[in-house]
Amino acid sequence: MENHGSILIENRKKAKMPEKKAKKGKLMGRNSPKDKPETKQEVFKRAFDDMCKGLNRFGPKEILNLMVIHSHRDDVVHQLLTRFPTVVALGDFLNTLPVHKVDKRTFRRLERSGCIV
């Protein structure tokens, strides 16, 4: 019997402590304040960059469908939807141009001059 009691005590020590609960009105595990954009321009720039990444990955048809579905609920998506045809047309135009390979030194110089983002 003594061994059985000592096993229970050992098991209690090994048990994990419960995780902290979120305080009322706050969610745990969300972005910290430093990750949050400060201005509307930053919000729009981040959304625009994400839209362009999505175009490269999923294609214009799928991104257009997602934007149309969500544009009535989200103002940022609604604003992006007005720019969508221009971005797709520009991307289609740039795909027709030939690719020019450059060395690392020229690439860094073009980045510093602002030609490449």
DOFIZA-594056 format. One line per field, with one value per atom (N, C-alpha, C, O): residue in one letter; chain; atom name; x, y, z. Coordinates in steps of 0.05 Angstrom, whole numbers, m for minus. Atoms other than C-alpha are relative to their C-alpha. Layout:
<nodes>
fivex <- c(A | ...) .
ronu <- c(A | ...) .
vexgu <- c(CA | ...) .
east <- c(X | ...) .
north <- c(Y | ...) .
up <- c(Z | ...) .
</nodes>
This chain:
<nodes>
fivex <- c(M | M | M | M | E | E | E | E | N | N | N | N | H | H | H | H | G | G | G | G | S | S | S | S | I | I | I | I | L | L | L | L | I | I | I | I | E | E | E | E | N | N | N | N | R | R | R | R | K | K | K | K | K | K | K | K | A | A | A | A | K | K | K | K | M | M | M | M | P | P | P | P | E | E | E | E | K | K | K | K | K | K | K | K | A | A | A | A | K | K | K | K | K | K | K | K | G | G | G | G | K | K | K | K | L | L | L | L | M | M | M | M | G | G | G | G | R | R | R | R | N | N | N | N | S | S | S | S | P | P | P | P | K | K | K | K | D | D | D | D | K | K | K | K | P | P | P | P | E | E | E | E | T | T | T | T | K | K | K | K | Q | Q | Q | Q | E | E | E | E | V | V | V | V | F | F | F | F | K | K | K | K | R | R | R | R | A | A | A | A | F | F | F | F | D | D | D | D | D | D | D | D | M | M | M | M | C | C | C | C | K | K | K | K | G | G | G | G | L | L | L | L | N | N | N | N | R | R | R | R | F | F | F | F | G | G | G | G | P | P | P | P | K | K | K | K | E | E | E | E | I | I | I | I | L | L | L | L | N | N | N | N | L | L | L | L | M | M | M | M | V | V | V | V | I | I | I | I | H | H | H | H | S | S | S | S | H | H | H | H | R | R | R | R | D | D | D | D | D | D | D | D | V | V | V | V | V | V | V | V | H | H | H | H | Q | Q | Q | Q | L | L | L | L | L | L | L | L | T | T | T | T | R | R | R | R | F | F | F | F | P | P | P | P | T | T | T | T | V | V | V | V | V | V | V | V | A | A | A | A | L | L | L | L | G | G | G | G | D | D | D | D | F | F | F | F | L | L | L | L | N | N | N | N | T | T | T | T | L | L | L | L | P | P | P | P | V | V | V | V | H | H | H | H | K | K | K | K | V | V | V | V | D | D | D | D | K | K | K | K | R | R | R | R | T | T | T | T | F | F | F | F | R | R | R | R | R | R | R | R | L | L | L | L | E | E | E | E | R | R | R | R | S | S | S | S | G | G | G | G | C | C | C | C | I | I | I | I | V | V | V | V) .
ronu <- c(A | A | A | A | A | A | A | A | A | A | A | A | A | A | A | A | A | A | A | A | A | A | A | A | A | A | A | A | A | A | A | A | A | A | A | A | A | A | A | A | A | A | A | A | A | A | A | A | A | A | A | A | A | A | A | A | A | A | A | A | A | A | A | A | A | A | A | A | A | A | A | A | A | A | A | A | A | A | A | A | A | A | A | A | A | A | A | A | A | A | A | A | A | A | A | A | A | A | A | A | A | A | A | A | A | A | A | A | A | A | A | A | A | A | A | A | A | A | A | A | A | A | A | A | A | A | A | A | A | A | A | A | A | A | A | A | A | A | A | A | A | A | A | A | A | A | A | A | A | A | A | A | A | A | A | A | A | A | A | A | A | A | A | A | A | A | A | A | A | A | A | A | A | A | A | A | A | A | A | A | A | A | A | A | A | A | A | A | A | A | A | A | A | A | A | A | A | A | A | A | A | A | A | A | A | A | A | A | A | A | A | A | A | A | A | A | A | A | A | A | A | A | A | A | A | A | A | A | A | A | A | A | A | A | A | A | A | A | A | A | A | A | A | A | A | A | A | A | A | A | A | A | A | A | A | A | A | A | A | A | A | A | A | A | A | A | A | A | A | A | A | A | A | A | A | A | A | A | A | A | A | A | A | A | A | A | A | A | A | A | A | A | A | A | A | A | A | A | A | A | A | A | A | A | A | A | A | A | A | A | A | A | A | A | A | A | A | A | A | A | A | A | A | A | A | A | A | A | A | A | A | A | A | A | A | A | A | A | A | A | A | A | A | A | A | A | A | A | A | A | A | A | A | A | A | A | A | A | A | A | A | A | A | A | A | A | A | A | A | A | A | A | A | A | A | A | A | A | A | A | A | A | A | A | A | A | A | A | A | A | A | A | A | A | A | A | A | A | A | A | A | A | A | A | A | A | A | A | A | A | A | A | A | A | A | A | A | A | A | A | A | A | A | A | A | A | A | A | A | A | A | A | A | A | A | A | A | A | A | A | A | A | A | A | A | A | A | A | A | A | A | A | A | A | A | A | A | A | A | A | A | A | A | A | A | A | A | A) .
vexgu <- c(N | CA | C | O | N | CA | C | O | N | CA | C | O | N | CA | C | O | N | CA | C | O | N | CA | C | O | N | CA | C | O | N | CA | C | O | N | CA | C | O | N | CA | C | O | N | CA | C | O | N | CA | C | O | N | CA | C | O | N | CA | C | O | N | CA | C | O | N | CA | C | O | N | CA | C | O | N | CA | C | O | N | CA | C | O | N | CA | C | O | N | CA | C | O | N | CA | C | O | N | CA | C | O | N | CA | C | O | N | CA | C | O | N | CA | C | O | N | CA | C | O | N | CA | C | O | N | CA | C | O | N | CA | C | O | N | CA | C | O | N | CA | C | O | N | CA | C | O | N | CA | C | O | N | CA | C | O | N | CA | C | O | N | CA | C | O | N | CA | C | O | N | CA | C | O | N | CA | C | O | N | CA | C | O | N | CA | C | O | N | CA | C | O | N | CA | C | O | N | CA | C | O | N | CA | C | O | N | CA | C | O | N | CA | C | O | N | CA | C | O | N | CA | C | O | N | CA | C | O | N | CA | C | O | N | CA | C | O | N | CA | C | O | N | CA | C | O | N | CA | C | O | N | CA | C | O | N | CA | C | O | N | CA | C | O | N | CA | C | O | N | CA | C | O | N | CA | C | O | N | CA | C | O | N | CA | C | O | N | CA | C | O | N | CA | C | O | N | CA | C | O | N | CA | C | O | N | CA | C | O | N | CA | C | O | N | CA | C | O | N | CA | C | O | N | CA | C | O | N | CA | C | O | N | CA | C | O | N | CA | C | O | N | CA | C | O | N | CA | C | O | N | CA | C | O | N | CA | C | O | N | CA | C | O | N | CA | C | O | N | CA | C | O | N | CA | C | O | N | CA | C | O | N | CA | C | O | N | CA | C | O | N | CA | C | O | N | CA | C | O | N | CA | C | O | N | CA | C | O | N | CA | C | O | N | CA | C | O | N | CA | C | O | N | CA | C | O | N | CA | C | O | N | CA | C | O | N | CA | C | O | N | CA | C | O | N | CA | C | O | N | CA | C | O | N | CA | C | O | N | CA | C | O | N | CA | C | O | N | CA | C | O | N | CA | C | O | N | CA | C | O | N | CA | C | O | N | CA | C | O | N | CA | C | O | N | CA | C | O | N | CA | C | O | N | CA | C | O | N | CA | C | O | N | CA | C | O | N | CA | C | O | N | CA | C | O) .
east <- c(16 | 0 | 17 | 10 | m17 | 56 | 11 | 13 | m10 | 84 | m21 | m15 | 22 | 17 | m4 | m8 | 3 | 12 | 23 | 19 | m23 | 82 | m1 | 8 | 3 | 66 | m20 | m15 | 20 | 5 | 13 | 8 | m14 | 48 | 19 | 20 | m19 | 100 | m16 | m7 | 15 | 46 | m11 | m13 | 9 | 19 | 22 | 16 | m22 | 87 | 6 | 14 | m5 | 94 | m22 | m17 | 22 | 27 | 7 | 20 | m5 | 31 | m18 | m41 | 16 | 8 | m19 | m11 | 18 | m53 | 10 | 22 | m9 | m40 | m16 | m39 | 13 | m57 | m24 | m23 | 24 | m126 | 2 | 15 | 0 | m136 | m17 | m38 | 15 | m159 | m25 | m25 | 24 | m228 | 5 | 17 | m4 | m228 | 26 | 30 | m26 | m158 | 3 | m5 | m5 | m139 | 30 | 47 | m28 | m76 | 11 | m4 | m13 | m27 | m4 | 0 | 5 | m45 | 25 | 44 | m23 | 3 | 6 | m13 | m7 | 41 | m4 | m6 | 5 | 31 | 21 | 14 | m21 | 97 | m6 | 4 | 7 | 69 | m23 | m28 | 24 | 7 | 7 | 24 | m7 | 9 | m11 | m31 | 7 | 4 | m20 | m38 | 17 | m30 | m16 | m11 | 16 | m81 | 17 | 12 | m17 | m27 | 15 | 19 | m15 | 12 | m19 | m10 | 20 | m51 | m4 | m4 | 5 | m65 | 25 | 22 | m24 | 8 | 4 | 11 | m3 | 10 | m21 | m14 | 21 | m56 | 6 | 2 | m7 | m32 | 23 | 22 | m22 | 33 | m11 | m2 | 11 | m7 | m17 | m16 | 15 | m53 | 18 | 12 | m19 | 6 | 13 | 17 | m11 | 36 | m21 | m14 | 21 | m31 | m4 | m10 | 2 | m34 | 22 | 17 | m22 | 34 | m5 | 2 | 3 | 14 | m25 | m24 | 25 | m59 | m12 | m30 | 10 | m71 | m22 | m35 | 19 | m117 | m29 | m44 | 28 | m182 | m8 | m29 | 6 | m179 | 0 | m17 | m1 | m158 | m24 | m35 | 23 | m213 | m25 | m41 | 23 | m265 | 0 | m20 | m2 | m240 | m6 | m19 | 4 | m240 | m29 | m40 | 28 | m310 | m17 | m36 | 15 | m336 | 3 | m17 | m5 | m304 | m1 | 1 | m1 | m308 | m23 | m20 | 23 | m377 | 3 | m10 | m4 | m351 | 25 | 26 | m26 | m281 | 6 | 7 | m5 | m265 | 27 | 29 | m26 | m192 | m2 | 9 | 3 | m211 | m16 | m11 | 16 | m263 | 18 | 15 | m19 | m208 | 19 | 26 | m18 | m162 | m14 | m1 | 15 | m216 | 0 | m1 | m1 | m215 | 27 | 28 | m27 | m140 | 6 | 25 | m6 | m144 | 4 | 24 | m5 | m153 | 26 | 39 | m25 | m94 | 24 | 42 | m22 | m48 | 2 | 24 | 0 | m69 | 10 | 25 | m8 | m61 | 30 | 44 | m29 | 8 | 16 | 37 | m14 | 29 | 0 | 20 | 1 | 5 | 19 | 31 | m18 | 44 | 29 | 45 | m28 | 108 | 8 | 32 | m7 | 104 | 8 | 22 | m8 | 112 | 28 | 39 | m27 | 178 | 21 | 17 | m21 | 243 | 13 | 13 | m13 | 281 | 30 | 42 | m29 | 350 | 13 | 6 | m14 | 398 | 23 | 37 | m21 | 445 | 16 | 6 | m16 | 502 | m9 | m25 | 8 | 496 | 6 | m9 | m8 | 533 | m20 | m28 | 20 | 486 | m27 | m41 | 26 | 426 | m1 | m22 | m1 | 447 | m1 | m14 | 0 | 460 | m28 | m37 | 27 | 390 | m19 | m37 | 16 | 360 | 4 | m16 | m5 | 394 | m11 | m19 | 10 | 372 | m31 | m43 | 29 | 299 | m13 | m38 | 12 | 289 | m12 | m31 | 10 | 278 | m9 | 5 | 10 | 235 | 3 | m5) .
north <- c(m24 | 0 | 25 | 45 | m24 | 48 | 6 | 30 | m5 | 39 | 13 | 31 | m11 | 54 | 30 | 46 | m28 | 120 | 17 | 40 | m16 | 142 | 3 | 23 | m2 | 128 | 23 | 38 | m22 | 175 | 27 | 46 | m26 | 230 | 7 | 30 | m5 | 223 | 8 | 26 | m8 | 226 | 28 | 42 | m27 | 290 | 20 | 41 | m19 | 323 | 2 | 23 | 0 | 303 | 13 | 19 | m11 | 332 | 29 | 44 | m26 | 394 | 21 | 15 | m22 | 460 | 10 | 10 | m10 | 487 | 26 | 43 | m25 | 542 | 23 | 21 | m24 | 613 | 5 | 1 | m8 | 635 | 28 | 45 | m27 | 696 | 18 | 10 | m18 | 757 | 9 | 6 | m7 | 782 | 22 | 43 | m19 | 819 | m2 | 13 | 3 | 796 | m29 | m47 | 27 | 737 | m7 | 10 | 9 | 697 | m10 | m21 | 10 | 681 | 17 | 8 | m17 | 739 | 17 | 16 | m17 | 788 | 20 | 31 | m20 | 833 | 27 | 30 | m27 | 908 | 9 | 25 | m9 | 916 | m11 | 1 | 11 | 872 | 15 | 12 | m13 | 914 | 25 | 41 | m25 | 968 | 24 | 23 | m24 | 1039 | 17 | 30 | m18 | 1075 | m16 | m39 | 13 | 1060 | m7 | m27 | 6 | 1064 | m26 | m42 | 25 | 1008 | m24 | m45 | 22 | 965 | m6 | m29 | 4 | 976 | m12 | m29 | 11 | 963 | m29 | m45 | 28 | 898 | m17 | m39 | 15 | 876 | m3 | m24 | 1 | 894 | m20 | m34 | 19 | 855 | m29 | m46 | 26 | 795 | m8 | m32 | 6 | 800 | m8 | m27 | 6 | 800 | m28 | m42 | 26 | 739 | m22 | m43 | 19 | 704 | m3 | m25 | 1 | 721 | m19 | m35 | 17 | 688 | m29 | m47 | 28 | 626 | m13 | m36 | 12 | 614 | 8 | m6 | m9 | 653 | 20 | 23 | m22 | 711 | m8 | 6 | 8 | 672 | m6 | 3 | 8 | 643 | 24 | 27 | m24 | 709 | 18 | 30 | m16 | 746 | m11 | 4 | 13 | 696 | 5 | 12 | m5 | 704 | 29 | 35 | m29 | 780 | 7 | 24 | m7 | 783 | m11 | 2 | 11 | 737 | 17 | 21 | m14 | 777 | 30 | 44 | m29 | 848 | 14 | 37 | m14 | 863 | 2 | 18 | m1 | 850 | 15 | 25 | m11 | 878 | 24 | 21 | m24 | 950 | m1 | 9 | 1 | 935 | m17 | m10 | 17 | 878 | 14 | 11 | m16 | 924 | 20 | 23 | m18 | 975 | m14 | m4 | 16 | 921 | m9 | m11 | 9 | 898 | 20 | 13 | m21 | 965 | 0 | 8 | 1 | 956 | m26 | m28 | 27 | 883 | m2 | m14 | 2 | 890 | 12 | 1 | m13 | 937 | m18 | m21 | 17 | 890 | m25 | m32 | 24 | 829 | 7 | m8 | m8 | 866 | 6 | m1 | m5 | 891 | m25 | m28 | 26 | 821 | m15 | m28 | 14 | 792 | 13 | m1 | m14 | 845 | m6 | m12 | 5 | 834 | m29 | m34 | 28 | 758 | m3 | m23 | 3 | 770 | 10 | 4 | m11 | 807 | m21 | m38 | 20 | 768 | 5 | 27 | m1 | 752 | 6 | m7 | m7 | 784 | m7 | 2 | 9 | 751 | 20 | 29 | m19 | 797 | m13 | m31 | 10 | 784 | 13 | 31 | m9 | 796 | 29 | 44 | m28 | 862 | 19 | 39 | m16 | 891 | m1 | 19 | 3 | 864 | 17 | 31 | m17 | 898 | 30 | 46 | m28 | 963 | 9 | 31 | m6 | 960 | 2 | 18 | m2 | 947 | 26 | 39 | m26 | 1008 | 23 | 43 | m23 | 1052 | 0 | 20 | 1 | 1030 | m12 | m11 | 13 | 995 | m27 | m35 | 26 | 929 | 2 | 13 | m2 | 923 | m27 | m30) .
up <- c(0 | 0 | 0 | m13 | m1 | 15 | m28 | m35 | 26 | m54 | m18 | m34 | 16 | m85 | 6 | m13 | m7 | m47 | m10 | m19 | 10 | m67 | m30 | m41 | 28 | m140 | m7 | m26 | 5 | m136 | 4 | m11 | m6 | m105 | m23 | m32 | 23 | m161 | m25 | m39 | 24 | m214 | 2 | m18 | m3 | m185 | m6 | m18 | 5 | m189 | m30 | m40 | 28 | m262 | m17 | m40 | 15 | m282 | m9 | 6 | 11 | m325 | 13 | 20 | m11 | m298 | m22 | m46 | 20 | m334 | m12 | 2 | 13 | m385 | 10 | 20 | m9 | m368 | m17 | m42 | 15 | m388 | m9 | 4 | 11 | m430 | 18 | 28 | m16 | m392 | m17 | m41 | 14 | m409 | m20 | m14 | 21 | m475 | m15 | m34 | 14 | m495 | m9 | 5 | 10 | m538 | 3 | 0 | m3 | m524 | m27 | m43 | 23 | m578 | m25 | m47 | 23 | m623 | m5 | 10 | 7 | m657 | 23 | 35 | m20 | m611 | m12 | m36 | 10 | m617 | m21 | m38 | 19 | m655 | m28 | m48 | 26 | m712 | m13 | m37 | 11 | m720 | m16 | m7 | 15 | m774 | 14 | 28 | m14 | m751 | m16 | m4 | 16 | m809 | m20 | m25 | 21 | m862 | m24 | m37 | 23 | m915 | 4 | m15 | m5 | m881 | m2 | m12 | 2 | m876 | m30 | m38 | 28 | m950 | m15 | m32 | 13 | m970 | 6 | m11 | m7 | m931 | m14 | m24 | 14 | m961 | m30 | m42 | 28 | m1031 | m5 | m25 | 3 | m1022 | 3 | m13 | m3 | m997 | m25 | m33 | 24 | m1057 | m23 | m38 | 22 | m1105 | 4 | m15 | m6 | m1070 | m7 | m18 | 7 | m1077 | m30 | m39 | 29 | m1151 | m11 | m29 | 9 | m1160 | 7 | m9 | m9 | m1121 | m11 | m21 | 7 | m1138 | m27 | m38 | 26 | m1202 | 3 | 24 | m2 | m1218 | 4 | 17 | m2 | m1224 | 29 | 38 | m27 | m1154 | 19 | 36 | m17 | m1122 | m5 | 14 | 6 | m1158 | 13 | 24 | m13 | m1133 | 30 | 42 | m29 | m1061 | 6 | 26 | m5 | m1066 | m3 | 12 | 5 | m1094 | 23 | 32 | m22 | m1039 | 25 | 40 | m26 | m982 | m2 | 19 | 3 | m1010 | 14 | 22 | m13 | m980 | 30 | 43 | m28 | m910 | 9 | 31 | m7 | m912 | m18 | m42 | 15 | m933 | m15 | m37 | 13 | m949 | m25 | m45 | 24 | m996 | m21 | m45 | 19 | m1028 | m15 | m39 | 13 | m1042 | m18 | m39 | 17 | m1069 | m25 | m46 | 24 | m1116 | m22 | m45 | 20 | m1151 | m15 | m38 | 13 | m1165 | m13 | m28 | 10 | m1183 | m30 | m39 | 29 | m1259 | m10 | m28 | 8 | m1264 | 7 | m10 | m9 | m1225 | m18 | m25 | 17 | m1266 | m28 | m40 | 27 | m1332 | 0 | m20 | m1 | m1311 | 2 | m11 | m3 | m1289 | m26 | m33 | 26 | m1356 | m20 | m36 | 18 | m1393 | 7 | m11 | m8 | m1353 | m5 | m10 | 6 | m1364 | m29 | m35 | 28 | m1439 | m6 | m27 | 5 | m1431 | 6 | 22 | m5 | m1435 | 27 | 38 | m26 | m1371 | m5 | m22 | 2 | m1364 | 26 | 47 | m24 | m1316 | 5 | m13 | m8 | m1277 | 23 | 36 | m22 | m1229 | 27 | 27 | m26 | m1154 | 4 | 17 | m4 | m1156 | m14 | m2 | 15 | m1209 | 14 | 15 | m14 | m1171 | 24 | 29 | m23 | m1107 | m7 | 7 | 9 | m1144 | m9 | m3 | 8 | m1175 | 24 | 24 | m25 | m1106 | 14 | 23 | m13 | m1077 | m15 | m3 | 16 | m1134 | 0 | m8 | m2 | m1123 | m25 | m26 | 24 | m1190 | 6 | m6 | m9 | m1155 | 29 | 45 | m27 | m1094 | 14 | 37) .
</nodes>
